[in-house]
Amino acid sequence: MIRPLPLALALALGAAPAALAHHGWSSYDADKTIKVTAPVSDLAWGNPHATAKVAYQGKTWEVILAPLARMEARGLTREMLAAGKPVTLEGYPRSDGTAEMRLERVTVDGKVVELR
């Protein structure tokens, strides 16, 4: 006989994939800031945070942005990060050498937006 899962266990199991997909900020090197000026090649506008891609150091870098509500409250819109649009990105690289950065600020159309 199959017994139903307790509600708390079912909720915990359902949340596990989302928790595993989100990485902690400790995996980024906060002592090393990188600055990239390049066009955005891809943008995924969604929560828990948006992501973009840019070419840097001969690689395509994944850029981890802030949650949508924070970016929009600070005046950064999806249109400002449209594919092909040149931007300056400042943030922290991943400590393990993966071509990924956690974005701290973006400059687009002469406007500087702080994300953290």
C-alpha distances in whole Angstrom, upper triangle without the diagonal:
4,6,10,13,15,18,21,19,18,22,23,21,23,26,26,27,30,31,31,33,36,38,40,44,44,44,47,51,52,56,56,57,57,59,59,61,59,58,54,53,50,48,44,45,41,40,39,42,44,45,48,50,53,55,57,58,57,54,51,50,47,48,46,47,46,44,46,46,48,50,51,52,55,56,54,53,51,55,56,54,54,54,58,59,60,59,60,57,57,54,52,51,48,48,47,49,47,49,48,49,48,51,53,56,57,60,60,63,65,63,61,57,56,52,51
4,7,9,12,15,17,15,14,18,19,17,19,22,22,24,26,27,28,30,32,35,36,40,41,41,44,47,49,52,53,53,54,56,55,57,56,55,51,49,46,44,41,41,38,36,35,38,40,41,45,46,50,52,53,55,54,50,48,47,44,45,42,44,43,40,42,43,45,46,47,48,51,52,50,49,48,51,53,50,51,50,54,55,57,55,56,53,53,50,49,47,44,45,44,46,44,46,44,46,45,47,49,52,53,56,57,60,61,59,57,54,52,48,47
4,6,9,12,14,13,12,16,17,16,18,21,21,23,25,26,27,29,31,34,35,39,40,40,43,46,48,51,52,52,53,55,54,57,55,54,51,49,46,44,40,40,37,35,34,37,40,41,44,46,50,52,53,54,54,50,48,47,43,44,41,42,41,39,40,41,43,45,46,47,49,51,49,48,47,50,52,50,50,50,54,55,56,55,55,52,52,49,47,47,44,44,43,46,43,45,44,45,44,46,48,51,52,55,56,59,60,58,56,52,50,47,46
4,6,9,12,10,9,13,14,13,15,18,19,21,23,23,25,27,29,31,33,36,37,38,41,44,45,49,50,50,50,52,52,54,53,51,48,47,43,41,37,37,34,31,30,34,37,38,41,43,47,49,51,52,52,48,46,44,41,41,39,39,38,36,37,37,40,42,42,43,46,47,46,45,43,47,48,46,47,47,51,52,53,52,52,49,49,46,45,44,41,43,41,44,42,43,41,43,41,43,45,48,49,52,53,55,57,54,52,49,47,44,43
4,6,8,6,6,10,11,10,12,15,15,18,20,20,21,24,25,28,29,33,34,34,37,41,42,45,46,47,47,49,49,51,50,49,45,44,41,39,35,35,31,29,28,31,34,35,39,41,44,47,48,50,50,46,43,41,38,39,36,37,35,33,34,35,37,39,40,41,43,45,43,42,41,45,46,44,45,45,49,49,51,49,49,46,46,43,42,41,38,39,38,41,39,40,38,39,38,40,42,44,46,49,50,53,54,51,50,46,44,40,39
4,6,5,6,9,10,11,12,15,16,19,20,20,22,24,25,28,29,32,33,34,37,40,41,45,46,46,47,49,49,51,50,49,46,45,42,39,36,35,31,28,27,31,34,36,39,41,45,48,48,50,50,47,44,42,39,39,36,36,35,32,34,34,36,38,39,39,42,44,42,42,41,45,46,44,45,46,49,50,51,49,49,46,46,43,41,41,38,39,39,41,39,41,39,39,38,40,41,44,45,49,49,53,54,51,49,45,43,39,38
4,5,5,6,9,10,11,12,14,17,18,18,20,23,23,26,27,30,32,33,35,39,39,43,44,44,45,47,47,49,48,47,43,43,39,37,33,32,28,25,24,28,31,33,37,39,43,45,46,48,49,45,42,40,37,36,33,34,32,29,30,30,32,35,35,36,38,40,39,39,38,41,43,41,42,43,47,47,48,46,47,43,43,40,39,39,37,38,38,40,38,40,37,37,35,37,39,41,42,46,47,49,51,48,46,42,40,37,35
4,5,5,6,9,10,11,12,16,16,16,18,21,21,24,24,27,28,30,32,36,36,40,41,41,42,44,44,47,46,45,42,42,38,35,32,31,27,24,23,26,30,31,35,38,41,44,44,46,47,43,41,38,35,34,31,32,30,27,29,29,30,33,34,34,37,39,38,37,37,41,42,40,41,42,46,46,47,45,45,41,41,38,37,37,34,35,35,38,36,37,35,35,33,35,36,39,40,44,45,48,49,46,44,40,38,34,33
4,5,5,6,9,10,11,14,15,15,17,19,20,23,23,27,28,29,32,35,36,39,40,41,42,44,44,46,46,45,41,41,37,35,31,31,27,24,23,27,29,31,35,37,40,43,43,45,45,42,39,37,34,34,31,32,30,28,30,30,32,34,35,36,38,40,39,38,37,41,42,40,41,42,45,45,47,44,44,41,41,38,36,36,33,34,33,36,34,36,34,34,32,35,36,39,41,44,45,48,49,46,44,41,39,35,34
4,5,5,6,9,10,13,14,15,16,18,20,23,24,27,29,29,32,36,36,40,41,41,42,43,43,45,44,43,40,39,35,33,29,29,25,23,22,25,28,30,33,35,39,41,42,44,44,41,38,36,33,33,30,31,29,27,28,29,31,33,34,35,37,39,37,36,35,39,40,38,39,40,43,44,45,43,43,40,40,37,36,36,33,34,34,36,34,35,33,34,32,34,36,38,40,43,44,47,48,45,44,40,38,34,33
4,5,5,6,9,11,12,12,15,16,17,20,21,25,26,27,30,33,34,37,38,38,39,41,41,43,42,41,37,37,33,31,27,26,23,20,18,22,25,27,31,33,37,39,40,42,43,39,36,34,30,30,27,28,26,23,25,25,27,29,30,31,33,35,34,33,32,36,37,35,36,37,41,41,42,40,41,37,37,34,33,33,31,32,32,34,32,33,31,31,29,31,33,35,37,40,41,44,45,42,40,36,35,31,30
4,5,5,6,10,10,10,12,15,15,18,19,22,23,24,27,30,31,35,36,36,37,39,39,41,41,40,36,36,33,30,27,26,23,20,18,22,25,26,30,32,35,38,39,40,41,37,35,32,29,29,26,27,25,23,25,26,27,29,31,31,33,35,34,33,33,36,37,35,36,37,40,41,42,39,39,36,36,33,31,31,28,29,29,32,30,31,29,29,27,30,31,34,36,39,40,43,44,42,39,36,34,30,29
4,5,5,8,10,10,11,14,15,18,19,23,24,24,27,31,32,35,36,37,37,39,39,41,40,39,36,35,32,30,26,26,23,20,19,22,25,26,29,31,35,37,38,40,40,36,34,31,28,29,26,27,26,24,26,27,28,30,32,33,35,36,34,34,33,36,37,35,36,36,40,40,41,39,40,36,36,33,32,31,28,29,28,31,29,30,28,29,28,30,32,35,36,40,41,44,45,42,40,37,35,31,30
4,6,7,8,10,11,13,14,17,19,23,25,24,27,31,32,35,36,36,36,38,37,39,38,37,33,33,29,27,23,23,20,17,16,20,22,24,27,29,33,35,36,39,39,35,32,30,27,27,24,25,24,22,23,24,26,28,29,30,32,34,32,31,30,33,34,32,33,34,37,38,39,37,38,35,35,32,31,30,28,29,29,31,28,30,27,28,27,29,31,33,34,38,38,41,43,40,38,35,33,29,29
4,6,6,6,9,10,11,14,16,19,21,21,24,28,28,32,33,33,33,35,35,37,36,35,31,31,28,25,22,21,18,15,13,17,20,21,25,27,30,33,34,36,36,33,30,28,24,24,21,22,21,18,21,21,23,25,26,27,29,31,29,29,28,31,32,30,31,32,35,35,37,35,35,32,31,29,28,27,25,26,26,28,26,27,25,25,23,26,27,30,31,35,35,39,40,37,35,32,30,26,25
4,5,5,6,9,10,13,14,18,19,19,22,26,27,30,31,31,32,34,34,36,35,35,31,31,27,25,22,22,19,16,14,18,20,21,24,26,30,32,33,34,35,31,29,27,23,24,21,22,21,20,22,24,25,26,28,29,31,32,30,30,29,32,33,31,32,32,35,36,37,35,35,31,31,28,26,26,23,24,24,26,24,25,23,24,23,25,27,30,31,35,36,39,41,38,36,32,30,27,26
4,5,5,6,9,12,14,18,19,19,21,25,27,30,30,30,30,32,32,34,33,32,28,27,24,22,19,20,17,15,13,16,18,18,22,23,27,29,30,32,32,28,26,24,20,21,19,20,20,19,21,23,24,25,27,28,30,31,29,28,26,30,31,28,29,29,32,33,34,32,33,29,29,26,25,24,22,23,22,24,21,23,21,22,21,24,26,29,30,33,34,37,39,36,34,31,29,26,25
4,5,5,6,10,12,16,18,17,20,23,24,28,28,28,28,30,29,31,30,30,26,26,22,20,17,17,14,11,9,12,15,16,19,22,25,28,29,31,31,27,25,22,19,19,16,17,17,15,17,19,20,21,23,25,26,27,25,25,23,27,28,25,26,27,30,30,31,30,30,27,27,24,23,23,20,22,22,24,21,22,19,20,19,21,23,25,27,30,31,34,35,33,31,28,26,22,22
4,5,5,8,10,13,15,15,18,21,22,26,26,26,27,29,29,32,31,31,27,27,24,22,19,19,16,13,10,13,16,17,20,23,26,28,29,30,31,27,25,23,19,19,16,17,17,15,18,20,20,22,24,25,26,28,26,26,25,29,29,27,28,28,32,32,32,30,30,26,26,23,22,21,19,20,20,22,20,22,19,19,18,20,22,25,27,30,31,35,36,33,31,27,25,22,21
4,5,7,10,13,15,14,17,20,22,25,25,26,26,28,28,31,30,30,27,26,23,22,19,20,17,15,12,15,17,17,20,21,25,27,27,29,29,25,23,21,18,18,16,18,18,17,20,22,22,24,26,27,28,30,27,27,26,30,30,27,28,28,31,32,32,30,30,26,26,23,21,20,17,18,18,20,18,19,17,18,17,20,23,26,27,31,32,35,37,34,32,29,27,23,22
4,6,10,13,15,14,16,20,21,25,24,24,24,26,26,28,27,27,23,22,20,18,15,16,14,12,10,12,14,13,16,18,21,24,24,26,26,23,20,18,15,15,13,15,16,15,18,20,20,21,23,25,26,27,25,24,23,26,26,23,25,24,27,28,29,27,27,23,23,21,19,18,16,18,17,19,16,17,15,16,15,18,21,23,24,28,29,32,34,31,29,26,25,21,21
4,7,10,12,11,13,17,18,22,22,22,22,24,24,26,26,25,22,22,19,17,15,15,13,10,8,9,12,12,16,17,20,23,23,25,26,22,20,17,14,14,11,13,13,12,15,17,17,18,21,22,23,25,22,22,21,25,25,22,24,24,27,27,27,25,25,21,21,18,17,16,14,16,16,18,15,16,14,14,13,15,17,20,22,25,27,30,31,29,26,23,21,18,17
4,7,8,8,10,14,15,18,18,19,19,22,22,25,25,25,22,22,20,19,17,17,16,13,11,11,13,13,16,17,20,22,22,23,24,21,19,16,13,13,10,13,13,14,17,19,18,19,22,23,23,25,23,24,23,26,25,23,25,25,27,27,27,24,24,20,19,16,14,13,11,12,13,15,13,14,12,12,11,14,16,19,21,25,26,30,31,28,26,23,21,17,16
4,5,6,8,12,13,16,17,17,19,21,22,25,26,27,24,25,23,21,19,19,18,15,12,12,15,15,18,19,21,24,23,24,26,23,21,18,15,14,11,13,13,14,18,19,18,19,22,23,23,25,23,24,24,27,26,24,26,27,29,28,28,25,24,20,18,15,13,13,11,12,13,15,14,16,13,12,10,14,15,18,21,25,27,30,31,28,25,22,19,16,14
4,5,6,9,9,13,14,14,16,18,20,23,24,25,22,24,22,20,19,19,18,16,13,13,15,15,17,18,20,22,21,22,24,22,20,17,14,13,10,12,12,14,17,19,17,18,21,22,21,23,21,23,23,26,25,23,25,26,28,27,26,23,21,17,15,12,10,11,9,10,13,15,14,15,12,10,8,11,12,15,18,22,24,28,28,25,22,19,17,14,12
4,5,8,8,11,13,14,16,19,21,25,26,27,25,26,25,24,23,23,22,20,17,16,18,18,20,21,22,24,22,23,25,23,22,18,17,16,13,15,15,17,21,22,20,21,25,25,24,27,25,27,27,30,28,26,29,29,30,30,29,25,23,20,17,13,11,11,9,9,11,14,14,16,13,12,10,14,14,18,21,24,27,31,30,28,25,22,19,17,14
4,7,9,12,12,14,15,18,20,23,24,25,23,24,23,22,21,22,21,19,17,16,18,16,18,19,20,21,19,20,22,19,19,15,14,14,12,15,16,18,22,23,22,22,26,26,25,27,25,27,26,29,28,25,27,27,28,28,27,24,22,19,17,13,10,9,6,6,8,10,10,12,10,10,10,13,15,18,21,24,27,30,30,28,25,23,20,18,16
4,6,9,9,10,11,15,16,20,21,23,21,22,21,21,20,21,21,20,17,16,17,15,17,17,18,19,17,18,20,18,17,14,13,12,11,13,15,17,21,23,20,20,24,25,23,25,23,25,24,27,25,23,25,25,26,26,24,21,19,15,13,9,6,6,4,5,8,10,10,11,9,7,7,10,12,15,17,21,23,27,27,25,22,20,18,16,14
4,5,6,8,10,14,16,20,21,24,22,24,24,23,23,24,24,23,21,19,20,18,19,19,19,19,17,17,20,18,19,15,15,14,14,16,17,20,23,25,22,22,26,27,25,27,25,27,27,29,27,24,27,27,28,27,25,22,19,16,13,9,6,6,6,5,9,10,11,12,11,9,9,12,12,16,18,21,24,28,27,26,22,21,18,17,15
4,6,7,10,13,16,19,22,24,23,25,25,24,24,24,24,23,21,19,20,19,20,20,20,21,18,19,22,21,21,17,17,15,14,15,16,19,22,24,21,21,24,24,22,25,23,26,26,28,26,24,27,27,28,27,25,21,18,15,11,8,6,8,9,9,13,13,15,15,13,10,9,11,10,14,17,19,23,26,25,23,20,19,16,15,13
4,7,10,13,17,20,23,25,25,27,27,26,27,28,28,26,25,22,23,22,22,22,21,22,19,19,22,21,22,19,19,17,17,18,19,23,26,27,24,24,27,27,25,27,26,28,29,31,28,26,29,29,30,28,26,23,19,16,13,10,8,9,11,10,14,14,16,17,15,13,12,14,13,16,18,21,24,28,26,25,21,21,18,17,16
4,7,10,13,17,19,22,22,24,24,24,25,26,27,26,24,22,22,20,20,19,18,18,15,15,19,18,19,16,17,15,16,17,19,23,25,27,24,23,27,27,25,26,24,27,27,29,26,24,27,27,27,25,23,20,16,14,10,8,6,7,10,9,13,12,14,14,13,11,11,12,12,14,17,19,22,25,24,23,20,20,17,17,16
4,7,10,14,16,19,19,21,22,22,23,24,25,24,23,20,20,18,18,17,16,17,14,14,18,17,17,14,15,13,14,15,17,21,23,25,21,20,24,24,22,23,21,24,24,26,23,21,24,24,24,22,19,16,13,10,7,5,5,7,11,12,15,14,15,14,12,9,10,10,9,11,13,15,18,22,20,20,16,16,14,14,14
4,7,10,13,16,16,18,19,20,21,22,24,24,23,20,19,17,16,15,13,13,10,11,14,14,14,12,13,12,13,14,17,21,23,25,22,20,24,25,22,23,20,23,23,24,21,19,21,21,20,19,16,14,10,8,6,6,6,7,11,12,15,13,14,12,11,8,10,9,10,11,12,14,17,20,19,19,16,16,15,15,16
4,7,10,13,14,16,18,18,21,22,24,24,24,20,19,16,15,14,12,12,9,11,14,14,14,12,14,12,14,14,17,21,22,24,21,19,22,23,20,21,18,20,21,21,18,16,19,19,18,16,13,10,7,6,4,7,9,10,14,16,18,16,16,13,12,10,11,10,10,10,10,11,13,16,16,16,13,14,14,15,16
4,6,9,11,13,15,16,19,20,22,23,23,20,18,15,13,11,8,9,7,9,12,12,12,10,12,11,14,14,17,21,21,24,22,19,22,24,21,20,18,19,19,19,16,14,16,15,14,13,10,8,5,5,7,9,11,11,15,17,19,16,16,12,12,10,12,10,12,11,10,10,12,15,15,15,14,15,15,16,18
4,7,9,12,15,16,19,20,23,25,25,21,19,16,13,12,9,9,9,11,13,14,13,12,14,13,16,16,19,22,22,24,22,19,22,24,21,20,17,18,18,17,14,13,14,14,12,10,7,6,4,6,9,12,14,15,18,21,23,20,19,15,15,13,15,13,14,12,10,9,10,12,13,14,13,15,16,17,19
4,6,9,12,13,17,19,22,24,24,21,18,15,12,10,6,7,8,11,12,12,11,11,13,12,15,16,19,22,22,25,23,20,22,24,22,20,17,18,17,16,13,11,12,11,9,8,5,6,7,8,11,14,16,16,19,22,23,20,19,15,15,14,16,14,16,14,11,11,11,13,14,15,15,16,18,18,21
4,6,9,11,15,16,20,22,23,20,16,14,10,9,6,8,10,14,14,13,11,12,13,12,15,15,19,21,20,23,22,19,20,23,21,19,16,16,14,13,11,9,9,7,5,5,4,6,8,10,14,16,18,18,21,24,25,22,20,16,16,15,17,15,17,15,12,12,10,12,14,16,16,17,19,19,22
4,6,7,11,13,16,19,20,16,13,10,7,6,5,8,11,15,15,13,10,10,10,10,13,13,16,18,17,21,20,16,18,21,20,18,14,14,11,11,10,7,7,5,5,6,6,7,10,10,14,15,17,17,19,23,23,21,18,15,14,14,15,13,16,14,12,12,11,13,16,16,16,16,18,17,20
4,7,11,13,16,19,20,17,14,11,7,5,6,8,11,15,14,12,9,10,10,11,14,14,18,20,19,22,22,19,21,24,23,21,17,16,13,13,13,9,8,5,6,8,10,11,13,13,16,18,19,18,20,23,23,21,18,14,14,15,17,16,19,18,15,16,15,17,19,20,20,19,21,20,23
4,7,10,13,16,17,14,11,8,5,5,8,10,14,17,16,14,10,10,9,10,12,13,16,17,16,20,20,17,19,22,21,20,16,14,11,12,12,9,8,5,8,10,12,12,15,14,17,18,19,18,19,23,23,21,18,15,14,15,16,15,18,18,15,17,15,18,21,20,20,19,21,19,22
4,6,9,12,14,11,7,6,4,7,10,13,16,19,19,16,13,12,10,9,10,10,13,13,12,16,17,14,15,19,18,17,13,11,8,10,11,7,7,7,10,11,13,13,15,14,17,17,19,18,19,23,23,22,19,16,14,14,15,14,17,16,14,16,15,17,20,19,19,17,18,16,19
4,6,9,11,9,6,5,6,9,13,16,18,22,22,19,15,14,11,10,10,10,12,12,11,15,16,13,15,18,18,17,14,12,9,12,13,10,10,10,14,14,16,16,18,16,18,18,19,19,19,23,23,22,19,17,15,15,15,14,17,17,16,18,17,20,22,21,20,18,19,16,19
4,7,10,8,5,7,8,12,15,19,21,24,25,22,18,16,13,12,11,9,10,9,7,11,13,11,11,15,15,15,11,9,7,10,12,10,10,12,15,15,17,16,18,16,19,18,20,21,21,25,25,25,22,20,17,16,15,14,17,17,15,18,17,19,21,19,19,16,17,15,17
4,6,6,5,8,11,14,18,21,23,27,27,24,20,18,15,13,11,10,10,8,7,10,12,11,12,15,16,16,13,12,10,14,15,13,14,15,19,19,21,19,21,19,20,19,21,21,21,25,25,25,22,21,18,17,16,15,17,18,17,20,20,22,24,22,21,18,18,15,17
3,4,6,9,13,16,20,23,25,28,28,25,22,19,15,14,11,10,9,6,6,9,11,11,12,15,16,17,15,14,13,17,17,16,17,19,22,22,23,21,22,20,21,19,20,21,20,23,24,25,22,21,18,17,15,15,17,18,18,21,21,24,26,23,22,18,18,14,15
4,7,10,14,17,20,23,24,27,28,25,22,19,15,14,10,9,8,6,8,10,11,12,14,15,17,18,16,16,15,19,19,17,19,20,24,23,24,22,22,20,20,18,18,19,18,21,22,23,20,20,17,16,13,14,16,18,18,22,22,25,27,24,22,19,18,14,14
4,7,10,14,17,20,21,24,25,22,19,16,12,10,7,6,5,4,6,9,9,9,12,14,14,15,13,13,12,16,16,14,16,17,20,20,21,18,19,16,16,15,16,17,17,20,21,21,19,18,14,13,11,11,13,14,15,18,19,22,23,21,19,15,15,11,12
4,7,11,14,17,19,22,23,20,16,14,11,8,6,5,6,6,7,10,11,9,11,14,14,15,11,11,9,13,13,11,12,14,17,16,17,15,16,14,15,15,16,17,17,20,21,21,18,16,13,12,11,10,13,14,13,16,16,19,21,19,18,15,15,11,14
4,7,10,14,15,19,19,16,13,10,7,5,5,6,8,10,10,14,14,12,14,17,17,17,13,13,11,14,13,10,12,12,15,15,16,14,15,12,14,13,14,14,15,18,19,18,15,13,10,10,10,9,13,13,13,16,16,19,21,19,18,16,16,13,15
4,7,11,13,16,16,14,10,8,6,5,7,8,11,13,13,17,16,14,16,19,18,17,13,13,11,13,12,8,9,9,11,12,12,11,12,11,13,13,14,14,15,19,19,18,15,12,10,10,11,10,13,13,12,14,14,17,19,18,17,16,16,14,17
4,7,9,13,13,10,6,5,5,6,9,11,14,16,17,20,20,17,19,22,21,20,17,16,14,15,14,10,11,9,10,12,12,11,12,11,13,13,15,13,15,18,18,16,13,10,9,10,12,12,15,15,13,15,15,18,20,20,19,18,19,17,19
4,6,10,10,8,6,5,7,7,11,13,16,19,19,23,22,19,21,24,22,21,17,17,15,16,15,11,12,10,10,10,10,9,10,9,12,13,14,13,15,18,19,16,14,10,10,10,13,12,15,15,13,14,14,17,19,19,18,18,19,18,20
4,7,7,6,5,6,9,10,14,16,20,22,23,26,25,22,25,27,25,24,21,21,19,19,18,14,15,12,11,13,11,12,12,11,14,15,15,14,16,19,19,15,14,10,11,12,15,15,18,17,15,16,16,19,21,21,20,21,21,21,23
4,5,5,6,6,10,11,15,16,20,23,24,27,26,23,26,28,26,25,22,23,21,22,20,17,18,15,14,15,13,12,11,11,12,13,13,11,14,16,17,13,12,9,10,11,14,14,17,16,15,16,17,20,21,22,20,21,21,20,22
4,6,8,9,13,14,17,20,23,26,28,31,29,26,29,32,29,29,26,27,25,26,23,20,21,19,18,19,16,16,15,14,14,15,15,12,14,16,16,12,12,9,12,13,16,17,19,19,18,19,21,23,24,25,23,24,24,23,25
4,7,9,13,15,19,21,25,28,29,32,31,28,31,33,31,31,27,27,26,26,24,21,21,18,17,19,17,17,17,16,17,18,17,15,16,18,17,14,13,10,13,15,18,19,22,22,21,22,22,25,26,27,26,26,26,26,27
4,6,10,12,16,18,22,25,26,29,28,26,29,31,29,29,25,26,23,24,23,19,20,17,16,18,17,17,16,15,17,16,16,13,14,16,15,12,10,7,10,12,16,17,20,21,20,21,22,25,26,26,25,25,25,24,25
4,7,10,13,16,19,22,23,26,25,23,25,28,27,26,22,22,20,21,20,16,16,14,14,16,15,15,15,14,16,15,15,13,14,17,16,13,10,7,9,11,14,15,18,19,18,19,20,23,24,24,23,23,23,22,23
4,6,10,12,16,19,20,23,22,20,23,25,24,24,20,21,19,20,19,15,16,14,15,16,15,14,13,11,13,12,12,10,11,14,14,11,8,5,5,7,10,11,15,16,15,17,18,21,23,22,21,20,20,18,20
4,7,10,13,16,17,20,19,18,20,23,22,22,18,18,16,18,17,14,15,14,15,16,16,14,14,12,13,12,12,10,10,14,14,12,9,6,5,6,9,10,14,15,14,17,18,21,23,22,20,19,18,16,18
4,6,10,13,14,17,16,14,17,20,18,18,15,16,14,16,15,12,14,13,15,15,14,12,12,9,10,9,10,9,10,14,15,14,11,9,6,5,6,6,10,11,11,14,15,19,20,19,17,15,15,12,14
4,7,10,12,15,13,12,15,17,17,17,14,15,14,17,16,13,15,15,18,17,17,14,14,11,11,9,10,10,11,14,15,15,13,11,7,6,5,6,9,11,12,15,16,20,21,19,17,15,14,11,12
4,7,9,11,10,8,12,14,13,14,11,12,12,15,13,11,14,15,17,16,16,13,13,10,11,10,11,13,14,17,19,18,16,15,11,9,7,5,8,9,9,13,14,18,19,16,14,11,11,7,9
4,6,8,7,6,10,11,11,12,10,12,12,16,14,13,16,18,20,19,19,16,16,13,13,12,13,15,16,19,21,21,19,18,14,12,9,8,8,10,11,14,16,19,20,17,14,11,10,6,7
4,6,6,6,9,10,11,13,11,12,12,16,15,14,17,19,22,20,21,19,19,16,17,15,17,19,19,22,24,24,22,21,17,15,12,11,12,13,14,17,18,21,22,19,17,13,12,9,10
4,5,5,6,8,10,11,9,9,9,13,13,13,15,17,20,19,20,18,19,17,18,17,19,21,22,25,27,27,24,23,19,17,15,13,14,14,14,17,17,19,21,18,17,13,13,10,12
4,6,5,6,9,10,10,10,12,15,15,15,18,21,23,22,23,20,21,19,20,19,21,23,24,27,29,29,27,26,22,20,17,15,15,15,16,18,18,20,22,18,17,13,13,11,12
4,6,5,6,9,9,10,13,16,15,15,18,21,23,21,22,19,19,17,17,16,19,21,22,25,27,28,26,24,21,18,15,13,12,12,13,16,17,19,19,16,14,10,10,7,9
4,5,5,6,5,7,9,12,11,11,14,17,20,17,18,15,16,14,15,15,18,20,22,25,27,27,25,23,19,17,14,11,11,10,10,13,13,15,16,13,12,8,8,6,9
4,5,5,5,6,9,11,11,12,15,18,20,18,19,17,18,17,18,19,21,24,25,28,30,30,28,26,22,20,18,15,15,13,13,14,14,16,17,14,13,10,11,10,13
4,6,7,9,12,15,14,15,18,21,24,21,22,19,20,19,19,20,22,25,26,29,32,32,30,28,25,22,19,16,15,14,14,16,16,17,18,14,14,10,11,10,12
4,6,9,12,14,12,14,17,20,22,19,19,16,17,16,16,17,20,23,25,28,30,30,28,26,23,20,17,14,13,11,11,12,13,15,15,11,10,7,8,8,10
4,6,10,11,9,12,15,18,20,17,17,15,16,16,17,18,22,24,26,30,32,31,29,27,24,21,19,16,15,12,11,11,11,12,13,9,10,7,10,10,13
4,7,8,7,8,11,15,16,14,14,12,13,13,15,16,19,22,24,27,29,28,26,24,21,18,16,13,13,10,9,10,9,11,12,9,9,7,9,9,13
4,5,5,7,9,13,15,13,14,13,15,15,17,19,22,23,25,29,30,29,27,24,21,20,18,15,16,14,11,12,10,12,14,12,13,11,13,12,16
4,5,5,6,10,13,11,14,13,15,15,18,19,22,23,24,28,29,28,25,23,20,19,18,15,17,15,13,14,12,13,16,14,15,13,15,14,18
4,5,5,9,11,9,12,12,15,16,19,21,24,25,27,30,32,30,27,24,22,21,20,18,19,16,13,13,11,11,15,14,15,14,17,17,20
4,6,9,10,8,9,9,12,13,16,18,21,23,25,28,30,28,26,23,21,19,18,15,16,13,10,10,7,8,11,10,12,11,14,14,18
4,6,8,6,8,8,11,11,14,16,19,20,22,25,27,25,22,19,17,16,16,13,15,13,9,10,8,10,13,12,13,12,14,14,17
4,6,6,9,10,13,14,17,19,22,22,24,28,29,27,24,21,19,18,19,16,18,16,13,13,11,12,15,15,16,16,18,17,21
4,6,9,10,14,14,18,19,22,22,23,27,27,25,22,19,18,18,19,17,20,18,15,15,13,14,17,18,18,18,20,19,23
4,6,9,13,14,18,20,22,22,24,28,28,26,23,19,19,19,20,18,21,18,15,15,12,13,16,17,18,19,21,21,24
4,6,10,12,16,18,21,22,24,28,29,26,24,20,19,18,19,17,18,16,12,11,8,9,13,14,15,16,18,19,22
4,7,10,13,16,19,20,23,26,27,24,23,19,18,17,18,15,17,14,11,9,7,9,11,12,13,15,17,18,21
4,6,10,13,16,17,20,23,25,23,21,18,16,15,15,12,13,10,7,6,5,8,9,10,10,11,14,14,18
4,7,10,13,15,18,21,23,21,20,17,15,13,13,10,11,8,6,5,7,10,10,10,9,11,12,13,16
4,7,10,12,15,18,20,18,17,14,12,9,10,7,8,6,5,7,9,12,12,12,10,10,10,11,13
4,7,10,13,16,18,17,16,14,12,9,8,6,6,5,6,9,12,15,14,13,10,10,10,10,11
4,7,10,12,15,14,14,12,10,6,5,4,5,7,9,12,15,18,18,16,13,12,11,10,10
4,7,9,12,11,12,11,8,5,5,7,8,10,13,16,18,22,22,20,17,16,14,13,12
4,6,9,8,8,7,6,4,6,9,11,13,15,18,20,24,24,23,20,19,17,16,15
4,6,6,6,7,6,6,8,11,13,16,18,21,23,27,27,26,23,21,19,17,17
4,6,8,10,9,10,11,14,16,19,21,24,26,30,30,29,26,24,22,20,19
4,6,9,10,11,13,17,19,22,23,26,28,32,32,31,28,27,25,23,22
4,6,8,10,13,16,18,21,22,24,27,30,30,30,27,26,24,23,22
4,6,9,12,15,18,20,21,23,25,29,29,29,26,25,24,21,21
4,7,11,13,16,18,18,20,22,25,26,26,23,23,22,20,20
4,7,9,13,15,15,18,20,23,24,23,21,20,18,16,17
4,6,9,11,12,15,18,21,22,20,18,16,15,13,14
4,7,9,11,15,17,21,21,19,16,14,12,10,10
4,6,7,11,13,17,17,15,12,11,9,7,8
4,7,10,13,17,16,14,11,9,6,5,6
4,7,10,13,13,10,7,6,4,5,8
4,6,10,10,8,6,5,7,8,11
4,7,6,5,4,6,9,11,14
4,5,5,7,8,12,13,17
4,6,9,11,14,16,20
4,7,10,13,16,19
4,6,10,13,16
4,7,10,13
4,6,9
4,6
4
